[in-house]
Amino acid sequence: MNATISILAEIPEELHESLKNYLETHPDWDHDRVFAAALSLFLLQNGNGNSPEASQSYRKAARVYLETLFQHTV
């Protein structure tokens, strides 16, 4: 079962403008998909799998990242 959690975050105005421009030119993406991809990629790049729990979290982040990248909207 996939659960969705809402978050509220403040981002720099420059980043917001870049995100807005990206979304205007990529209609298959929305801000939720961008944030899921960005956050999961960050966790993949900065995590480690030194323990069984960390390894499991790493695999979950990898799955979210790949599902987000290859998600097709109809």
C-alpha positions as a Markdown table, in Angstrom:
| # | Residue | x | y | z |
|---|---|---|---|---|
| 1 | Met | 0.0 | 0.0 | 0.0 |
| 2 | Asn | 1.4 | 3.4 | -1.0 |
| 3 | Ala | 0.7 | 6.2 | 1.4 |
| 4 | Thr | 1.0 | 9.9 | 0.5 |
| 5 | Ile | 2.2 | 12.4 | 3.1 |
| 6 | Ser | 1.8 | 16.1 | 2.6 |
| 7 | Ile | 4.6 | 18.5 | 3.4 |
| 8 | Leu | 4.8 | 22.2 | 3.5 |
| 9 | Ala | 8.3 | 23.7 | 2.7 |
| 10 | Glu | 9.6 | 27.1 | 2.0 |
| 11 | Ile | 12.0 | 27.3 | -0.9 |
| 12 | Pro | 14.0 | 30.2 | -2.3 |
| 13 | Glu | 12.2 | 32.3 | -4.8 |
| 14 | Glu | 14.8 | 31.5 | -7.5 |
| 15 | Leu | 14.2 | 27.8 | -7.1 |
| 16 | His | 10.4 | 28.4 | -7.2 |
| 17 | Glu | 10.8 | 30.3 | -10.5 |
| 18 | Ser | 13.0 | 27.5 | -12.0 |
| 19 | Leu | 10.4 | 24.9 | -10.9 |
| 20 | Lys | 7.6 | 27.0 | -12.4 |
| 21 | Asn | 9.5 | 27.3 | -15.7 |
| 22 | Tyr | 10.3 | 23.6 | -15.8 |
| 23 | Leu | 6.6 | 22.7 | -15.2 |
| 24 | Glu | 5.4 | 25.0 | -17.9 |
| 25 | Thr | 7.6 | 23.2 | -20.4 |
| 26 | His | 7.1 | 19.7 | -19.2 |
| 27 | Pro | 3.3 | 19.1 | -18.9 |
| 28 | Asp | 3.7 | 15.4 | -17.8 |
| 29 | Trp | 5.3 | 16.6 | -14.6 |
| 30 | Asp | 3.7 | 18.3 | -11.6 |
| 31 | His | 5.3 | 19.7 | -8.4 |
| 32 | Asp | 4.5 | 16.6 | -6.4 |
| 33 | Arg | 6.3 | 14.4 | -8.9 |
| 34 | Val | 9.3 | 16.8 | -9.1 |
| 35 | Phe | 9.6 | 16.9 | -5.3 |
| 36 | Ala | 9.3 | 13.1 | -5.0 |
| 37 | Ala | 12.0 | 12.6 | -7.6 |
| 38 | Ala | 14.3 | 15.2 | -6.1 |
| 39 | Leu | 13.9 | 14.0 | -2.5 |
| 40 | Ser | 14.4 | 10.3 | -3.3 |
| 41 | Leu | 17.5 | 11.2 | -5.4 |
| 42 | Phe | 18.9 | 13.2 | -2.5 |
| 43 | Leu | 18.4 | 10.3 | -0.2 |
| 44 | Leu | 20.0 | 7.9 | -2.7 |
| 45 | Gln | 23.0 | 10.1 | -3.1 |
| 46 | Asn | 23.5 | 10.8 | 0.6 |
| 47 | Gly | 22.4 | 7.6 | 2.3 |
| 48 | Asn | 24.4 | 4.5 | 3.1 |
| 49 | Gly | 23.4 | 0.9 | 3.4 |
| 50 | Asn | 25.6 | 0.0 | 6.4 |
| 51 | Ser | 22.8 | -1.6 | 8.4 |
| 52 | Pro | 19.9 | -3.8 | 7.3 |
| 53 | Glu | 17.5 | -1.0 | 8.1 |
| 54 | Ala | 19.5 | 1.6 | 6.1 |
| 55 | Ser | 19.8 | -0.9 | 3.2 |
| 56 | Gln | 16.0 | -1.4 | 3.2 |
| 57 | Ser | 15.4 | 2.4 | 3.3 |
| 58 | Tyr | 17.9 | 2.8 | 0.4 |
| 59 | Arg | 16.0 | 0.2 | -1.7 |
| 60 | Lys | 12.6 | 2.0 | -0.9 |
| 61 | Ala | 14.0 | 5.3 | -1.9 |
| 62 | Ala | 15.4 | 3.8 | -5.1 |
| 63 | Arg | 12.0 | 2.3 | -5.9 |
| 64 | Val | 10.2 | 5.7 | -5.4 |
| 65 | Tyr | 12.8 | 7.4 | -7.5 |
| 66 | Leu | 12.5 | 5.0 | -10.4 |
| 67 | Glu | 8.7 | 4.9 | -10.2 |
| 68 | Thr | 8.6 | 8.7 | -10.2 |
| 69 | Leu | 10.9 | 9.0 | -13.2 |
| 70 | Phe | 9.1 | 6.5 | -15.3 |
| 71 | Gln | 5.5 | 7.4 | -14.3 |
| 72 | His | 3.3 | 8.0 | -17.3 |
| 73 | Thr | 0.3 | 10.3 | -17.0 |
| 74 | Val | -2.6 | 9.7 | -19.3 |
